[in-house]
Amino acid sequence: MGSIKHYRAFQIEPDGHVFGCINLVCDDDDQAKREAAALVLAHRIELWRLDRRIAQFDLPREAARQ
């Protein structure tokens, strides 16, 4: 059994400012990516573990235009 890892999913405004952070506890990077991708509703998400950016998830094009 592997150890759990702590991640942060930062909510990013269109102008690039961080306005929120969601803590995630996952088994690995792949699980963290799936959970962070599901958070993309109205803002871009950047997934980080410690000082390493794991992934970035942008808004769908139709949502970004609104």
N, C-alpha and C positions, 0 to 999 in steps of 0.2 A: 504494500500500500504506500503510495506517494504522499508527500507532505502537501498540505494546502498552501496556496500562495495568495497574497493580498495584492489587489490591483485597484487603480482609481480610474474612473471614467469621468473625464472633464467635459462639461457642457460648454460649448463655445458659441458666442454670439457671432453674427455675420461680420462684425468689425474686428473679430479676432480676440475679443476679451473673454476670459473665463468667468462664468457667472454661477457655476455650480459644480459640485463634485459628488459622485456616487461611488461608495466603496463596494468592491466586489471581492468575494472570497471564492476562489476556484481551484480546481485540481491542476490545471495547466493553462498555457496560453490559448490553446484552441477553444476551451470552454469559455475563457474570459472574452475572447473575440466574439463568440456567439451571443453571450449575454450583453456585451457592449453594443453590438449591432442592433439588438432588439430595443435599445434605448433611443435610437434615432427617431424622434417624432417631429420636433420643430427646430432642433439645433444640431449642429455638427458635434460629434463625439470624438475625443482623443482618449485612447486607452494607454495607461502607463503602468509599469511595474518598477518601483523604486525610481531610478533616474533614466529609465529606458522606455522610449515610446514603442509600444507594441503594434498599434494600428491606429488608423484614422478612418472614421466613417462619416461621409458627407450626406447631406440631405438628398433625397431623390430630386431630380430636376424640376418636376412639377411643383413640389413643395417649396423649393428655393425661389420660385418666381412669385409666389403669393405674398 
